[in-house]
Amino acid sequence: MKILKDGYYFIITPIFIIFILFFVCDYNLFIFISSLCFIISLFFVYFFRDPRIKIISGHDLIVSPCNGTVIEISYTPTEKIIRVFLSIFDVHLQRSPVSGKIIKIDHKYGKFLNAMRKDAYIFNEQNIVIIEDSNCNKYILKQIAGFFARRCVLWVKKGDVLNSGDKIGMIKFGSQVDLYMPYNVDIKVKKGDKVIAGVTIFAILN
């Protein structure tokens, strides 16, 4: 299992604090604080993990862009939307749901409401990535910040060509990811399902 590079600072800082405390604290205080720092460092190792997976690929398959729990499936006259909540225990990197080209990236400033709230996708800070596949179908992926998730990170840029399952970014701590798809897809998940980025089939394009 690899560790995402975004986590190095969080993992190393508590270890550095332990090193400093060794020279300035008495024994009992050092044992207490260093034990706490070590546990925190281990948590960050767990949080920023990048487990090895086998990407699911196939014609017209749309895979989950994230790990988490489906909290809502909704429809508009032109789109189908799946919203996923990511707890602090879920892998927090996001992957491309389809093969295609990034035609637009936008950042929306906003609030940091609890990501489980039904209006979080409206008011919270978020990154918006629009991917166009070879048939000109557009997919809108939103990284949405939460109460603890204060930073949405993207590792891609406009014009990048992606394969389904390619890593595109991460959200630091509990959050939400939404995927807007064309209406002519057959959704394969339901509310409450646990999904895995690049592995779970979200939908099939008809």
N, C-alpha and C positions, 0 to 999 in steps of 0.2 A: 504494500500500500504506500502510495506517495503522499506528500504533504503539499498543499497549494502554497505557492511562494508568498501569497498575501498573508499567510499565517506566520511567517518566520519571525516578524517583529513581536507578535503577541506571545509566541512560544519562548523566545530567547529572553525577553524582558524580565519575567519572574526569576529565571535562572541567574541573570545578572544581579538582580536584587539579593538573591541568596549569597552570591559571592561578596557583595559589599557588606552585608550584615555579618558575615564571618569575622570581619575586622572591627566592627563597632558595637556589637551586641554581646550581652552576657550569655552564657550557655543555654539557660532555660528559655530565654526570649528568642534566641537564635533558632532553637529546635522548633518552637511553636510557629514562628513566622516563616521559616524556611520550608516547613512541612506544608503550610498553606500555599506558599508560592509554588511548590512542586506540584501540588494537586491542580492549581490553576493552570500551570504549564501543560500538564497532561490533558486537561480539558480542551485547551486550544489545539493540541495535537489531534484530539478526537474531532473537534469541530471543523478543522481545516483539512480533514482527510480527503484523499482523492482515490477511492477504491478502484481496483481494476475491474472493468466490466466488459461484456461483449455487446457491442452496439447492434441493435436490431435494424436490419435494412431490408427493403423490399419495395417494389413498385407501388407508388401511391400511399405508402404508410406514413403516418404522422406520429412521431414518438414524443413522449413526455419531455418537456424541456427542463424538468427539475425533479427532485425528490420531495415527497411530502404527501399531504392528504387532500383529496379533491373536496372543496367546500361548496362549490356551486357550478352548475352547468346551466347556461342561459342561451337565449336565441334572440336575434333581431331579424328583420326581413332579409338581411344580406349576410349575416354572420352567425357562427356558433362559437360560444365562448366557454372556456374551462378555466376555473380559478382554483389555485392550489395553495394551501397554507404550509409553510415550512417552519417546523419547530426548531429549537436550538439543537435538537438531537438528530436532525436530518442533514444529509450531505448538502452543502449550500452552493455548489457550483451549478451553473446553468449550461445547457447544451442546445444546439440548433435542432428544432423539431423536424426540419426537412432539409433537403439539399437545395441550395439556391444562392442568390446574391443579395447582399444587404444593400437596399436602395435608400434607406433613410435611418438615421439615428437621432433621437431627440431626448432632451432632459427636461423634466417638469419639476419645478420646485414646489414644495408643499409641506404638509404636516407630517407628524409621525404618530398617527393613531394606531391602536392595536390592529395588527394585520388580519385578525379574525372578524373585524367589523365589516358589515356589508357595504359600507360607504368608503372603506379604506382605499379602494382602487380609484375613487374619484378625487379624494382630497390629499392623499399621501404623496410624498416625493417619489419620483420614479424615473427609470430609463425606459425608453420606447424604441424597440428595434423592429424594423419592417424588412421582411425577407420575401423575395420574389422567386418562385421556382421556374423551371424551364417552360412551363405552360402558362406563365404570367399570373398564376394564382399568388395572392399576397397573404402573408401570415404576420400578425402583429404580436410580438412578445413584449410583455411589460414586466420589468423588475420593480417591485413595489416595496418601499421601505416600511418598517413597522415601528413599534414602540421602542424596541431595543435595537432594531436594524437601522443604523443611521447612515449607512453608506452602501450604495449600489455601484458595483464595479464592472466595467466592460473591458474585455481584452480584444475586441474587434472594432472595426471602423467601416464607414460607408465605402462600398465598392468591394469589400471582401467576398470571396466565393467560398461557401461552406458546404461540407458534406453533412448529411444527417448525423447527429450525435456529436459534432465538433463542439469543443468547449468555447463558450462565448463570454462568460463572466461569472460573478458570484455576488451574493448579498451577505453582508456581515451581520449575522445573528438573526433571530426570528423574523419572518417576512412573508411575502406573498408573490406568486408569479401567475400572470394571466396569459392565456394564449387565445387570440382571435383568429378564427379559421374561416375559409369560404363556407357558404351555407350548404354546398353540395358535398358534405362529408358525413360519414356514418360513424358516430361517436361510439367508442368501445369501452368507456369507463363510466362509472356512476358516482354520485356523491358518497363520500365516505371511503372510497377506494384509496389504498396506499399506492403511490406511483414512484417509479425510478427513472431518472433521467437517462434517455438513450436506450432504455430497455422496454418500458411499458408502452404499448401501442395506445395512443390517445384516440386516433380515428383513422379511417380509410377514406381517401378521396374517391368519390364516385365519378 
